[in-house]
Amino acid sequence: MPITQTHELHKRRFGRNVGVALSLVGFAAIVFGLTVAKIREGASMEAFDHQPRISITPPVESKP
C-alpha cells in the first residue's frame, strides 16, 4: 500500500531544504567567483613568507 498523501510537515521541510540548498549554492558561487578573481590577478600576487622581497623594498638612493 503506497503512501499517497504528503503531510503538511513534509511540505514545510521541503521548503526549508530548498532554502538551505539555494543558500549553499549561492555561497559556493561567491567563493568560486572570488577564487577566479584572485587567480586572474595572480601575476601581481605574492605570498607572505617572512622573507624580504626585492619587488616591495624601496629603492636605495645613492648619495653623490
C-alpha positions as CSV (number, residue, x, y, z in Angstrom):
1,M,0.0,0.0,0.0
2,P,1.8,3.2,-1.2
3,I,1.6,6.4,0.7
4,T,-0.5,8.8,-1.5
5,Q,-0.7,11.9,0.7
6,T,2.1,14.0,2.0
7,H,1.8,15.6,5.4
8,E,1.9,19.4,5.8
9,L,5.1,18.9,7.8
10,H,6.9,17.4,4.8
11,K,5.9,20.4,2.6
12,R,7.4,22.8,5.2
13,R,10.6,20.8,5.5
14,F,10.9,20.6,1.7
15,G,10.6,24.4,1.6
16,R,13.3,24.8,4.2
17,N,15.5,22.3,2.5
18,V,15.2,24.2,-0.8
19,G,16.1,27.4,1.0
20,V,19.2,25.9,2.6
21,A,20.2,24.4,-0.7
22,L,19.9,27.7,-2.5
23,S,21.9,29.4,0.3
24,L,24.7,26.8,-0.1
25,V,24.8,27.1,-3.8
26,G,25.0,30.9,-3.5
27,F,27.8,30.7,-1.0
28,A,29.7,28.3,-3.2
29,A,29.2,30.7,-6.2
30,I,30.6,33.6,-4.2
31,V,33.7,31.6,-3.1
32,F,34.2,30.3,-6.7
33,G,33.9,33.9,-8.0
34,L,36.4,35.2,-5.5
35,T,38.8,32.4,-6.3
36,V,38.6,33.0,-10.1
37,A,39.2,36.8,-9.5
38,K,42.3,36.1,-7.4
39,I,43.7,33.6,-9.9
40,R,43.3,36.2,-12.7
41,E,45.2,38.7,-10.7
42,G,47.8,36.1,-9.7
43,A,50.7,37.8,-11.5
44,S,50.7,40.7,-9.1
45,M,50.0,38.5,-6.0
46,E,52.9,37.5,-3.7
47,A,52.5,35.3,-0.6
48,F,53.8,36.5,2.8
49,D,56.7,34.1,3.6
50,H,58.7,36.2,6.1
51,Q,61.4,36.9,3.5
52,P,62.4,40.2,2.1
53,R,61.3,40.7,-1.5
54,I,63.0,42.9,-4.0
55,S,59.7,43.8,-5.5
56,I,58.4,45.6,-2.4
57,T,61.5,47.1,-0.9
58,P,62.0,50.8,-1.6
59,P,64.9,51.6,-3.9
60,V,68.1,52.8,-2.3
61,E,69.1,56.3,-3.4
62,S,72.8,56.7,-3.9
63,K,74.3,59.8,-2.3
64,P,76.6,62.0,-4.6
